[in-house]
Amino acid sequence: MGVLTGAVGATAYGLHCPEATAAFVATWYALGVLLCGAVGALTGRYALRW
């Protein structure tokens, strides 16, 4: 779920950000998506426990 959230956030940001160089997109968008995925993996284990 965290990776989906990161991807949606990156897409929304990408639609409004004038910066579109390949290095910027590859670095910062990937880091943002991976960070959201890591946080979701770490917290989801405890937050979604039934």
N, CA, C and O atoms as CSV, one atom per row, in Angstrom:
chain,resi,resn,atom,element,x,y,z
A,1,MET,N,N,0.818,-1.188,0.000
A,1,MET,CA,C,0.000,0.000,0.000
A,1,MET,C,C,0.868,1.261,0.000
A,1,MET,O,O,0.495,2.278,-0.584
A,2,GLY,N,N,2.022,1.186,0.656
A,2,GLY,CA,C,2.908,2.340,0.704
A,2,GLY,C,C,3.472,2.700,-0.658
A,2,GLY,O,O,3.624,3.880,-0.975
A,3,VAL,N,N,3.786,1.695,-1.468
A,3,VAL,CA,C,4.327,1.958,-2.802
A,3,VAL,C,C,3.253,2.590,-3.685
A,3,VAL,O,O,3.550,3.482,-4.479
A,4,LEU,N,N,2.017,2.137,-3.554
A,4,LEU,CA,C,0.913,2.738,-4.314
A,4,LEU,C,C,0.734,4.196,-3.918
A,4,LEU,O,O,0.547,5.055,-4.780
A,5,THR,N,N,0.790,4.480,-2.632
A,5,THR,CA,C,0.671,5.851,-2.153
A,5,THR,C,C,1.811,6.713,-2.694
A,5,THR,O,O,1.582,7.836,-3.142
A,6,GLY,N,N,3.012,6.199,-2.655
A,6,GLY,CA,C,4.155,6.935,-3.195
A,6,GLY,C,C,4.026,7.181,-4.682
A,6,GLY,O,O,4.362,8.262,-5.167
A,7,ALA,N,N,3.546,6.198,-5.406
A,7,ALA,CA,C,3.389,6.346,-6.854
A,7,ALA,C,C,2.324,7.378,-7.194
A,7,ALA,O,O,2.506,8.177,-8.112
A,8,VAL,N,N,1.221,7.368,-6.466
A,8,VAL,CA,C,0.164,8.358,-6.706
A,8,VAL,C,C,0.667,9.756,-6.361
A,8,VAL,O,O,0.400,10.711,-7.092
A,9,GLY,N,N,1.389,9.879,-5.258
A,9,GLY,CA,C,1.957,11.174,-4.885
A,9,GLY,C,C,2.965,11.678,-5.905
A,9,GLY,O,O,2.974,12.861,-6.243
A,10,ALA,N,N,3.812,10.784,-6.394
A,10,ALA,CA,C,4.798,11.170,-7.402
A,10,ALA,C,C,4.122,11.582,-8.704
A,10,ALA,O,O,4.571,12.515,-9.371
A,11,THR,N,N,3.059,10.901,-9.063
A,11,THR,CA,C,2.324,11.254,-10.273
A,11,THR,C,C,1.676,12.621,-10.138
A,11,THR,O,O,1.765,13.448,-11.046
A,12,ALA,N,N,1.023,12.861,-9.000
A,12,ALA,CA,C,0.391,14.162,-8.781
A,12,ALA,C,C,1.435,15.282,-8.781
A,12,ALA,O,O,1.212,16.341,-9.367
A,13,TYR,N,N,2.566,15.045,-8.126
A,13,TYR,CA,C,3.625,16.037,-8.101
A,13,TYR,C,C,4.197,16.252,-9.502
A,13,TYR,O,O,4.475,17.383,-9.899
A,14,GLY,N,N,4.368,15.167,-10.239
A,14,GLY,CA,C,4.929,15.262,-11.582
A,14,GLY,C,C,4.062,16.047,-12.551
A,14,GLY,O,O,4.575,16.657,-13.489
A,15,LEU,N,N,2.773,16.036,-12.335
A,15,LEU,CA,C,1.874,16.790,-13.202
A,15,LEU,C,C,1.987,18.300,-12.990
A,15,LEU,O,O,1.616,19.077,-13.870
A,16,HIS,N,N,2.491,18.718,-11.838
A,16,HIS,CA,C,2.560,20.138,-11.520
A,16,HIS,C,C,3.981,20.682,-11.426
A,16,HIS,O,O,4.169,21.895,-11.335
A,17,CYS,N,N,4.969,19.818,-11.448
A,17,CYS,CA,C,6.357,20.256,-11.291
A,17,CYS,C,C,6.973,20.543,-12.657
A,17,CYS,O,O,6.894,19.707,-13.557
A,18,PRO,N,N,7.584,21.714,-12.822
A,18,PRO,CA,C,8.198,22.033,-14.109
A,18,PRO,C,C,9.524,21.309,-14.343
A,18,PRO,O,O,10.003,21.259,-15.476
A,19,GLU,N,N,10.117,20.753,-13.305
A,19,GLU,CA,C,11.398,20.046,-13.435
A,19,GLU,C,C,11.139,18.668,-14.038
A,19,GLU,O,O,10.398,17.874,-13.459
A,20,ALA,N,N,11.732,18.374,-15.183
A,20,ALA,CA,C,11.459,17.111,-15.856
A,20,ALA,C,C,12.725,16.449,-16.406
A,20,ALA,O,O,12.646,15.642,-17.332
A,21,THR,N,N,13.877,16.779,-15.849
A,21,THR,CA,C,15.094,16.134,-16.334
A,21,THR,C,C,15.117,14.676,-15.878
A,21,THR,O,O,14.549,14.330,-14.842
A,22,ALA,N,N,15.760,13.850,-16.642
A,22,ALA,CA,C,15.784,12.411,-16.351
A,22,ALA,C,C,16.453,12.110,-15.015
A,22,ALA,O,O,15.991,11.245,-14.271
A,23,ALA,N,N,17.527,12.812,-14.710
A,23,ALA,CA,C,18.229,12.563,-13.446
A,23,ALA,C,C,17.357,12.934,-12.247
A,23,ALA,O,O,17.340,12.208,-11.254
A,24,PHE,N,N,16.644,14.038,-12.323
A,24,PHE,CA,C,15.761,14.464,-11.234
A,24,PHE,C,C,14.645,13.454,-11.028
A,24,PHE,O,O,14.383,13.033,-9.901
A,25,VAL,N,N,14.004,13.075,-12.091
A,25,VAL,CA,C,12.885,12.127,-11.996
A,25,VAL,C,C,13.366,10.773,-11.489
A,25,VAL,O,O,12.753,10.195,-10.592
A,26,ALA,N,N,14.445,10.270,-12.049
A,26,ALA,CA,C,14.941,8.952,-11.659
A,26,ALA,C,C,15.387,8.918,-10.204
A,26,ALA,O,O,15.191,7.915,-9.517
A,27,THR,N,N,15.973,9.984,-9.741
A,27,THR,CA,C,16.492,10.006,-8.376
A,27,THR,C,C,15.400,10.290,-7.355
A,27,THR,O,O,15.131,9.456,-6.489
A,28,TRP,N,N,14.777,11.438,-7.444
A,28,TRP,CA,C,13.876,11.877,-6.382
A,28,TRP,C,C,12.533,11.179,-6.394
A,28,TRP,O,O,11.983,10.906,-5.327
A,29,TYR,N,N,11.986,10.882,-7.556
A,29,TYR,CA,C,10.701,10.185,-7.592
A,29,TYR,C,C,10.877,8.758,-7.083
A,29,TYR,O,O,10.052,8.260,-6.317
A,30,ALA,N,N,11.955,8.102,-7.510
A,30,ALA,CA,C,12.197,6.729,-7.048
A,30,ALA,C,C,12.439,6.696,-5.543
A,30,ALA,O,O,11.926,5.811,-4.859
A,31,LEU,N,N,13.205,7.639,-5.019
A,31,LEU,CA,C,13.438,7.687,-3.578
A,31,LEU,C,C,12.146,7.950,-2.810
A,31,LEU,O,O,11.925,7.364,-1.751
A,32,GLY,N,N,11.306,8.813,-3.328
A,32,GLY,CA,C,10.025,9.091,-2.673
A,32,GLY,C,C,9.122,7.871,-2.640
A,32,GLY,O,O,8.504,7.586,-1.614
A,33,VAL,N,N,9.038,7.158,-3.733
A,33,VAL,CA,C,8.206,5.959,-3.792
A,33,VAL,C,C,8.781,4.875,-2.885
A,33,VAL,O,O,8.034,4.217,-2.162
A,34,LEU,N,N,10.091,4.681,-2.914
A,34,LEU,CA,C,10.711,3.665,-2.060
A,34,LEU,C,C,10.573,4.000,-0.577
A,34,LEU,O,O,10.362,3.108,0.245
A,35,LEU,N,N,10.691,5.270,-0.237
A,35,LEU,CA,C,10.527,5.676,1.157
A,35,LEU,C,C,9.102,5.402,1.644
A,35,LEU,O,O,8.908,4.882,2.743
A,36,CYS,N,N,8.121,5.748,0.836
A,36,CYS,CA,C,6.732,5.451,1.213
A,36,CYS,C,C,6.506,3.956,1.333
A,36,CYS,O,O,5.793,3.510,2.232
A,37,GLY,N,N,7.096,3.181,0.451
A,37,GLY,CA,C,6.969,1.725,0.533
A,37,GLY,C,C,7.607,1.161,1.784
A,37,GLY,O,O,7.057,0.255,2.410
A,38,ALA,N,N,8.772,1.693,2.156
A,38,ALA,CA,C,9.451,1.222,3.366
A,38,ALA,C,C,8.661,1.575,4.618
A,38,ALA,O,O,8.524,0.750,5.522
A,39,VAL,N,N,8.149,2.785,4.674
A,39,VAL,CA,C,7.347,3.191,5.830
A,39,VAL,C,C,6.076,2.346,5.905
A,39,VAL,O,O,5.675,1.920,6.988
A,40,GLY,N,N,5.451,2.106,4.769
A,40,GLY,CA,C,4.252,1.263,4.748
A,40,GLY,C,C,4.548,-0.164,5.168
A,40,GLY,O,O,3.740,-0.781,5.863
A,41,ALA,N,N,5.679,-0.693,4.766
A,41,ALA,CA,C,6.043,-2.059,5.141
A,41,ALA,C,C,6.336,-2.166,6.625
A,41,ALA,O,O,5.976,-3.155,7.263
A,42,LEU,N,N,6.984,-1.156,7.176
A,42,LEU,CA,C,7.333,-1.192,8.601
A,42,LEU,C,C,6.127,-0.930,9.502
A,42,LEU,O,O,5.939,-1.623,10.502
A,43,THR,N,N,5.323,0.051,9.158
A,43,THR,CA,C,4.191,0.383,10.016
A,43,THR,C,C,2.964,-0.463,9.729
A,43,THR,O,O,2.151,-0.706,10.622
A,44,GLY,N,N,2.824,-0.913,8.494
A,44,GLY,CA,C,1.660,-1.715,8.136
A,44,GLY,C,C,1.609,-3.037,8.876
A,44,GLY,O,O,0.527,-3.554,9.156
A,45,ARG,N,N,2.756,-3.580,9.190
A,45,ARG,CA,C,2.839,-4.836,9.920
A,45,ARG,C,C,2.147,-4.726,11.283
A,45,ARG,O,O,1.511,-5.672,11.748
A,46,TYR,N,N,2.283,-3.552,11.915
A,46,TYR,CA,C,1.708,-3.361,13.238
A,46,TYR,C,C,0.327,-2.713,13.171
A,46,TYR,O,O,-0.563,-3.060,13.948
A,47,ALA,N,N,0.153,-1.786,12.257
A,47,ALA,CA,C,-1.109,-1.050,12.167
A,47,ALA,C,C,-2.240,-1.921,11.614
A,47,ALA,O,O,-3.405,-1.711,11.950
A,48,LEU,N,N,-1.903,-2.883,10.777
A,48,LEU,CA,C,-2.930,-3.703,10.144
A,48,LEU,C,C,-3.083,-5.076,10.798
A,48,LEU,O,O,-3.787,-5.938,10.272
A,49,ARG,N,N,-2.438,-5.279,11.922
A,49,ARG,CA,C,-2.535,-6.552,12.620
A,49,ARG,C,C,-3.936,-6.677,13.243
A,49,ARG,O,O,-4.431,-5.757,13.893
A,50,TRP,N,N,-4.539,-7.816,13.027
A,50,TRP,CA,C,-5.891,-8.028,13.555
A,50,TRP,C,C,-5.773,-8.760,14.832
A,50,TRP,O,O,-6.784,-9.056,15.469
